[in-house]
Amino acid sequence: MPSTVISRHRKLWKWLSISLLLAIIVLTVIAELVLHRATPILKGRVVETLSTRFQSKVELDTLDVSLLHGLQVSGGGLRIYPPDDVIAAGATHPLIAVKHFEFRAGVMGLFIKPMQVDSVHVSGLIIQIPPKEYRQQAAEKPKKHHGKIKITVGEIVCDDSQLIIGTAKPGKDPKDFVLEHIVMRDVGGDAA
């Protein structure tokens, strides 16, 4: 082949490579913008799912989602309160509070039902069990656990956690357990 033909082929491949790279960059930027606009909707779905699952009020301060390296989700300020009848009996603190959580999943995991997440890292978990007297009212009602988002988690790692078991006895302090590192495996689906 003459050198001019080889030179043209190289230029053509060079321009095709540059065009493909630019197309990938543009598609990534568009996906991030769409995801940024969809994050409030996803946050609402997460709150709704947890609220339905626990049959109580749920608050979530922040939720951030990114697709740059697979699905990355992080958030903070999660509070799950006891059911209304337990709050009416006198419980005042959230049942579960999480300072920060994060997880990653493959993008293909979004399309599998239930969605599969390998590992979730949680820091600053506080579980406050209301006094037995407050919980007895809620124990009498059968509970249904349905929600929009179905997720199974291979492993949940909790650091700097605390378990507080309340008491209704005047002058008696609640039982307070500090749990530095907890690992739970195979969470989700129909599991507790």
C-alpha positions in Angstrom: 0.0 0.0 0.0 1.2 3.5 -0.7 2.1 5.6 2.3 -0.7 8.1 1.6 -3.3 5.3 2.0 -1.7 4.2 5.3 -1.6 7.8 6.5 -5.3 8.2 5.6 -6.2 5.0 7.6 -4.3 6.2 10.6 -6.0 9.6 10.5 -9.4 7.9 10.1 -8.7 5.6 13.1 -7.4 8.6 15.1 -10.6 10.6 14.5 -12.8 7.6 15.2 -11.0 7.0 18.5 -11.3 10.6 19.5 -15.0 10.7 18.5 -15.7 7.5 20.5 -13.9 8.9 23.6 -15.8 12.2 23.4 -19.1 10.3 23.0 -18.3 8.3 26.1 -17.5 11.4 28.1 -20.7 13.2 26.9 -22.8 10.1 27.8 -21.2 9.9 31.3 -21.9 13.6 31.9 -25.5 13.3 30.8 -26.0 10.2 33.0 -24.6 12.1 36.0 -26.9 15.1 35.3 -29.9 12.8 35.0 -28.9 11.0 38.2 -28.4 14.3 40.0 -32.0 15.3 39.1 -33.3 11.8 40.0 -31.6 11.8 43.5 -34.5 13.5 45.3 -36.9 11.0 43.7 -34.7 8.1 44.9 -34.4 9.7 48.4 -38.2 9.8 48.6 -38.4 6.2 47.5 -35.9 5.1 50.1 -37.8 7.0 52.9 -41.1 5.6 51.7 -39.7 2.0 51.6 -38.2 2.2 55.1 -41.4 3.9 56.4 -43.5 1.1 55.0 -41.1 -1.6 56.2 -41.0 -0.2 59.8 -44.5 1.2 59.8 -43.2 4.5 61.2 -41.9 7.9 60.5 -38.5 8.0 58.7 -36.2 11.0 58.1 -33.1 11.1 55.9 -31.0 14.2 55.8 -28.7 13.5 52.8 -28.5 11.0 50.0 -25.8 11.1 47.3 -25.7 8.9 44.2 -23.0 8.6 41.6 -22.5 6.3 38.6 -18.8 7.2 37.8 -17.4 3.9 39.2 -20.5 1.7 39.3 -23.4 2.7 41.6 -22.2 4.6 44.6 -24.6 5.6 47.3 -23.9 7.5 50.5 -26.0 9.3 53.0 -26.4 10.5 56.5 -28.8 11.6 59.2 -31.1 8.5 58.9 -33.6 8.3 61.7 -36.3 5.6 61.9 -38.8 6.2 64.7 -40.9 3.7 66.6 -44.5 3.1 65.5 -47.0 5.8 66.4 -48.6 3.8 69.2 -45.1 3.4 70.9 -44.5 7.1 70.6 -47.9 7.8 72.0 -47.0 5.6 75.0 -44.0 7.8 75.7 -41.0 6.9 73.5 -39.2 10.0 72.3 -36.0 8.9 70.6 -35.6 7.3 67.1 -35.6 3.5 67.2 -32.6 3.5 64.7 -30.3 6.4 64.0 -27.4 6.3 61.5 -24.8 9.0 61.2 -23.4 7.9 57.9 -23.8 5.0 55.4 -22.3 4.1 52.0 -22.4 1.2 49.6 -21.4 0.4 46.0 -23.1 -1.9 43.5 -22.6 -2.8 39.9 -24.8 -0.9 37.5 -26.2 -4.3 36.3 -27.3 -4.9 39.9 -29.9 -2.1 39.4 -31.8 -4.3 37.0 -31.9 -7.5 39.0 -34.8 -8.0 41.4 -34.2 -8.0 44.3 -31.3 -5.5 43.8 -28.1 -7.0 45.1 -25.5 -5.1 47.1 -22.3 -6.8 48.2 -21.4 -4.6 51.2 -22.8 -1.7 53.1 -20.6 0.3 55.6 -22.4 2.1 58.4 -20.9 4.4 61.0 -22.5 5.9 64.1 -25.4 3.5 64.4 -27.6 4.0 67.5 -30.4 1.6 68.3 -32.7 2.7 71.1 -35.1 0.0 72.3 -38.1 1.7 74.0 -39.1 0.3 77.4 -41.0 -2.9 77.4 -44.1 -1.2 78.7 -44.2 1.1 75.6 -43.6 -1.7 73.1 -46.4 -4.0 74.4 -49.0 -2.0 72.6 -47.3 -2.4 69.3 -46.7 -6.1 69.7 -50.4 -6.9 69.6 -50.9 -5.7 66.0 -49.8 -7.9 63.0 -47.3 -6.2 60.8 -47.0 -6.3 57.0 -43.7 -5.4 55.5 -44.0 -4.2 51.9 -42.0 -1.5 50.1 -41.1 -0.4 46.7 -37.4 -1.2 46.7 -36.3 -4.8 47.3 -32.7 -5.1 48.2 -30.5 -8.0 49.5 -27.2 -7.2 51.1 -24.3 -9.7 51.3 -22.7 -7.9 54.3 -23.4 -4.9 56.6 -20.4 -3.6 58.5 -21.2 -1.3 61.4 -18.5 0.7 63.2 -18.9 2.8 66.4 -22.4 1.5 67.3 -24.5 1.8 70.4 -27.4 -0.3 71.7 -29.6 1.4 74.3 -32.4 -0.5 76.1 -34.7 1.9 77.7 -36.5 1.6 81.0 -39.7 3.1 82.3 -38.7 2.7 86.0 -38.1 6.1 87.6 -34.5 6.6 88.8 -33.1 3.7 86.8 -30.7 4.3 83.9 -31.2 2.6 80.6 -28.8 -0.3 79.6 -26.1 1.1 77.3 -23.9 -1.2 75.2 -21.1 0.2 73.0 -20.5 -2.0 70.0 -17.3 -1.1 68.1 -17.5 -3.4 65.2 -20.5 -5.5 64.0 -20.7 -7.6 60.8 -24.1 -8.9 59.6 -24.3 -11.3 56.6 -27.0 -12.2 54.1 -29.5 -9.4 55.0 -32.6 -8.5 53.1 -35.4 -10.3 51.3 -37.6 -11.9 53.9 -34.9 -11.9 56.6 -35.3 -9.9 59.8 
